[in-house]
Amino acid sequence: FRNFVVSWATETMGRNRTWTREPGGGGFDPLGRLPPRGDRPYSHPNAGKGKGKGKGDGKGGGGGHMDKMTSKLLNLYCQKKWNAQVGMLDLSGLHKAEDVVELNPNLNNTHFCDKLARCIASEEVWAKQLNSINFTDCNIYTLKHISQALKYHDVKVQNLALSNNKIKDLVEVDYLNDLKLREVLLNGNPIANQGESYHKYTVKKLRTIELLDTVSVKEWRKELLPKLPEPRDSSLQDEVQSQLIFKMCQMYFDAIDSSNWDALLDAYDNKCVFTHVSEPSTRIFRFPGAKTYHANLQFKSHNLKVAYNVKKPAAFVFQGRAPIIQFLSKEMYEKIKVKHDVANFKMDALTMGDRIVATIHGQFKYSVQGDSTEYSKCFDRVFIFKPNKVGTEWPARIANDSVTIRQNQDHPILMPSTSTPAVDIKAQLMQQTRLNDQFATILLGEANNNLETALQLFNQNNAAGNIPKEAFQ
């Protein structure tokens, strides 16, 4: 009886569109039976890999004539809906499209989503141009299957339109996170009726999006940020704060210079985070030990411009007292003798609540073991100090430490402020150039508040006719 049914179904399959589809890759099964689990495309994107028995090329197994027919129909339909000018695949209303009605298109079904994503990923016509996919009005009530399929087949897309569907649960948004979208449209779904909670939840979960329902998410992101206290003026104007910072720096760098790692262990907070960036060196080191030391320091730098750090950005971020001291003593300062002159450092600070953010700019000299040459480098360091409540000799504890080591310069990167206040400099610039307040402020910003540099820039641009008339008083 079964052989008769199969034979009869094969002959009439082209005329009848109501057959039960085989959820594996093997096409239609007239008896409506499910294949073995290994033959199904996937319940999870990695399930059922390579276990199919047919000749299909899919990752989920299965294959055969109807699988090829399904792929062919989907491919032709997608080519028809491809808009090369805007890089968009317009699949809106897919569930009721007459061109593919025999496939029973259902974006809530994992097997159809797998075939569609496989078709999109394998087509060279739009592979390098695809920016957007439009799934508007597709009767979607779950984003799980289409999101997993697009991710599994590595479909790169920036914009996803999901308007006018039937998505009711905010948790469905979580499935879109792996797609790294720039813009998503969810208006017209029941979840969009939840107002502020919908916006905040979506922006919080989809960290890469810039536009939600064509509206910028910048303001919503600001609301989600933790509220920080307003910074006050430089703490160095406060004598007590100034003494605390200078004492902290003096004790810290004395401990570094003398390799007193036990003392430094008390300086750091238990949850402190430390990062170090060493800029690439163009110097040719004649001594092999110096060359090896600097190469190792560069390799273990948190410089995100370096390729291997982009792949593993957290590889050299140290958290906790023990890992920080381990890195300082065994990697950063183990093979060198270093000398800091705190008296020549340039410092500034801001207070934020009970925390002090201190920036330090200066130079240091060092020598590598076995090398008589004395080298010099500049550094920028940012400390976040918190109150010391554990009773050690340190006036504060380090809650965050970030250091950048640069090539040596004759002048520190941050020059000391001049004796003439910035307001007087702007007044002098306005008087000598007849610029109005707005453009004088812009010019001073480009000149780093240096009057002579600002005047040179003004003369050059004025001679070239680059300054508009509205810039003058």
N, C-alpha and C positions, 0 to 999 in steps of 0.2 A: 504493500500500500504506500509506504513512504517513497519508494522509487517512482511510483506512478505520480505522486503529488509533486515531487521535485521536477520530474520531466515535464509535467503539465505547466508548472509554475515558470520554468525556464522559457517555454514557448510563448507564454502569455505575459511575461513580465513587462514587456514594453508597453502593453495596453492597460495594465492595472497599476495604479499608483498607491495602493493601500497596504502593500506588504509590510510586515514587521521587519524593521532594520536590525541587522546583526550588530550589536554594539562594538564588537571587535573591528578590526580593519577589513574584515572579509566580505563586506557588502550586505546583501539582503538574505535573510533566512526565512523561507516560506513557512516553516513550522514555528517560527518565533522563538527558537531555543537560544539560550545564552551560550557563548563559547566558554572554554576554560578561562579562569581569571587571568592567566598569563597572556592570553591573546587579546585582552582589552587594551585600548591605548594607555590609559592610566587612571587610577583614582587619585593617586598622588603623581606629580609629573615624572618621577623616576621609576614608577612601578611598571611591570610588564615589559621591560626593555629587552628587545631582541628575541622574544619567545614565539613570535608568530610563525605560521606554517606556510603562508602564502608567499607570492613573489613580490608583494608590495615593498616599497622602499621606506615605509614609515617606521618610526622608532617604537611604536606601540605594538608591532606585530600584525598579523593578519595579512590581507592582500587579496589578490584575485581580480577578476574582470570588473566587478561592480565597484571595488575600491578605486580602480583606475578611472572608471567612469565618473565616480563622485569627484575625484580630484580634477578631472578634465572639466566637468561642469562648473565647479567652483572657480577654477582658473579662468575660464571664459567669462564668467560673471564678474569676477574681480577686474579683469582687463576692461570690461565694459564700464565699470564704475570708477576706474582710475582717472584722476584729474592731475595730469603732470604739471600744470601751471602752478598749482598751490601745494603739490605734493600730498594730496589727500586721497584716501580710499573711502569712497562714500557708500557705506553699506547700510544706510538708514532704511528702515522698513524691510529688513532682510527676511523676517519670518513670514512675510506675505508676498515676497517677490515671485512672480510667475515663472521666471527663468529657471528657478531652482526649487520649485514647489515639490518636485518628486523626491528631493533629498530630505524633506521635512526639516528645514533649517530651524534649529532651536539653540540659542546661545545660553540656555540654562542646562544644556546637556554636555557633559565632559567630552564625549566622543566626537560630536559635531564640532565643538570648539577646537579640538585637537586637529581635525582635518582642515579646518579653516586657517588656523595659525600656521600649519605646515604648508599650506598653499601660499599664504602671504610670504612666508620666510623663504620659499624656494623660487619665487618668481624674480628673475633678474631685471625685469622692466622697471620695477619700482624699488628694488632692494636698497639702492643707494640714495633714493630721493624721497622715501616715505617719511613724512613728518606727522601726519594726522590720520586717524581712523574715525569715521563717523558711524556710531552705533545708535543714533537717535531713533526712537520709536521702533525698538526691536523686541518688545515684550520681555525685557530682561528683569528678573526679580532677584538674581544673585550674581555677583561679580566674581565668584570664586573660580569658575571653570574657564571663562575667557581670559582672566588675568593669569591663571596658572599656565594656560596653553601658550599665550603670547610670551611669557617669561621662559617657558621650557624650550620653545623653538627660537628664542633669542630674537624676537621681533623688536626692532628699535623704533620707538615712536615717542614723540614729544607731546602731542596733543591728542586727547581722547574725548570724543563727544558722546555722552550717555544720557542726553536729555530725553524727557517724555517716555521714561520706562516705568517700572513698577518696583523700584528699590525702596524698601520700607525701613530697613534696619541700618543704623549708622555704622555698625560693625562691618558691614559689607565694604566700606571704604578702605578698610585695612588691607584688602587683597590688592589694591592698586599700588601699594607702597613700593613693591619690587620693580615696578615698571619705570620708576624715575621720571615721572611726567613733569612737563613744564606747565601745561594747562589742562584743566579738566572741566567738563560741562556736566552738571548733575541737576540743573534746573528742570522742573517738570516732573521730578520724582517725589514720592511722598516724603522722603527724608528732607527735601528742601523746604518743607513747610515748618520745620522745627526751628527756623530762624537763627538766632545767635548761636545756639548750641550746635547747630549743623555747621555753621561757618567755622567756629573755633575747633570743633572736633576734626573736621576735614583738614584744616590748615596744620593742626598739631600732628596728625598722622602722616600726611603727605608732605614731607619736609622739603621736597624739591620743587613743588609747584609755585608758580609766580602769579597765576591767574586762576580764579575760581568763578565760574559762570561769568566770564569776561571781565571780572573786577579784580584789581590788584589786591594781593593778600598782605601787603606790607603793614597796614594798620592792625590787622588781626594778629599778625606775628608780634607786633610791639606789645599788644595786650597780653600775650602769652608769656612774654619775658618776665623773669622775676623782678620785682620792684627793688631798685637799688637806691640808697640814700643819695641825695644831691651832694656832689663834691664841693668842698669848700676851697678857699684860696690856699696858696702854698703853705704847707705846715712849717716850713723853715722860718716863717715870720713869727711863729710861736716858739718862745725860748725853750719851753719844756719839751715840745715835740722835736725841736731841732736837736737838742741834746740827746734825746732818745735815739734818733736816727744816726747821728754821728757816732755815738757809743756803740750801737749795734754794728755799724759798718767797720769801725775800728776793731772790735772784738772778732768779727767774722773773718776779715782779711788777715788779721794777725794769726788766727787759727789755720787759715789756708797756707800762709807763708811758712808756718812752723810745722805743718802736717799734723796738727792736733785734732785728729778725727773724733776722739772721744768728746771733746768740747763741742764740736760741730753737731754731734748727735743730739745734744740738748738744745741746739739752736732751732732745729726743725720741728714742726708740728707733726703729729702722727699721721695726719691725712694730707700733708703737703704734696704738691705736684711740682716736679722739676723738669724743665726742658732746656736743651742746649743746642745752639746752632753755630756751626763753624763754617764761615764762608770759604769757598775754594781758594787755595793759595796758588799764586803764580810764581812764587819764589823757587829757585833751584837750590835744594839742600845738598851740600857736598857730603855731609856726614850721613851714612846710611841710617843710623839710629834716629836722627832728626826727621829724615824722610819717612821712615816707618811710623814714627809717632804721629806725625801730622796726617798721614794717610789714614791711620786707624781712627783718629779723632774726627776726621771728615766723614768716614764711613758710619760712625755711630752718632752722627749729628741728626737733629730733627728738622733738617732743611727740606721743606716740601717741594723745592724746585728740583731735587734729585730724584731720578726715576724710581729707585728702589724704595724711597720713602713714600712716594705717592701710592705705591701698592700696599704698603704696611705703615700707615701714618702713625700708629700708636706703638711701633716697635721700640722706640727710644724715648718714650714718655715714662718717667719714673715717679711712682707714688709711694709715699711712706718713708720714714726716716732711714730705715736700713738699706733699701735699694738705692736711695740718693747718695748716702755716704759710701756705699759700695762703688758706685760709678765715679764719684769724686776721687776716692782714694786709689782705686785700681785702674781707672781708665784716664781720667782727665788730668790728674796731678801726680800719678805714681812715678813717672819717669822724668819729671822735670823739677827743677828748683825755681820757685817763682817768688817775685818781690812786687808788692803793691805799695804805692805811695798814696795813702788815703787823703793826705793834705792837698793833693793836686786834683782830686776828683771833682766833677761837677755834679751836683745833686739837686733834686727837687722832689716835692712830695705833695700828695693830696690826702685828706682824711675823708673816709666814707664810713660813717657810723663809728664803730670802735676799731676799724681797720685803717692802716696807713699804707698807701701805695707810694713807694719810693723808687725813683729812677736815678740810676748812677751811670755816669759816663766817664771813662778814664783810660789810662794806659797801664801796662804792666810789663816787666822784664822777666825773662826766664832763660834757663839753660837746660839742655837735654843731657842726661847721663852719658859720660864719655865724650862729650863735645864741649870744647872750650869756648865756642861762640856764644855770645849773649844776644838773644833775640828780643824783639819788642812787638807788642800787638796792642790794639785798642779793643775795648769791650763796652757793651751796653748791657746793663743789668736792671731788671725790674723785680723788686721785692714787694710782697704784700705781708705786712707785719700785723700780728694780732696780739692782744694782751697776754702776758705770760702769767698763767694761773697755777703753775706747777712748782714754783718756789726755787727755780734755778737762778744762777747768777746773770743770765741774759735778761736785759730789760724788756724784751719782747720775743715772740716766737715767729718763725717764718712759715706763713701759710701757703705761699706760692713763690717760686723762684724760677726766673727765666733769664738766660744769659745768651748773648750773641757775641761771638769773637770775630773781629774784623782785622784786616791788614792794618799795620801801623801807619799813622798819619802824624804829621808835625803838629796839627791842631786837632783838638777833640771835635767829634762830630757835633756836639752841642756847645756852641760858643757861649761864654759868660755874657750876661746881659750888660748892655752899655749903661753908662751913668745917666744918659739922657732918657727920660721916660718915653714910652712908645707914643703917647699922645703928643708930646712935643715934636717928635720926629714927623708925625703926620702933619702937624701944623706947619712945620718948616717946609715939607714937601708941597703942601697945598699953596704956600706962599710963593715958592720959587717956580712952580710949574703952572699955577692957576687951575689945577685939577680940582674937581669937586670931591666931597667927602667919600662918596662911594668908590670912585675910581682910584683915589689915593690909597684907600684901604686895600683894594685889590693889588695895586702896584707894590705896596709894602709887603704884602703876603708873598708875592713872587720874589721879592728881594730879601726875604727873611729879616724884615725890620731893619735893614741896613740902608741908611740914607744915601750914601754914595752909590751903592748898587742900584737903588731905585732911580736916582737921577740919570745914571747911565742908560738904564732901560727906557726911561722916558725920552731921552734925547734920541736914542736909536729909533724907537717907534714913531716919534714925532717927525723925524727927518724922512722916514719911509712913508708917512701919511697913514699910519695904521690906527691913529687915535681918533675916534669920532668926535664931532663937535659937541655932543651932549656930555662928553666927559669933562668939559671945562666949566668953570664957574660962570 
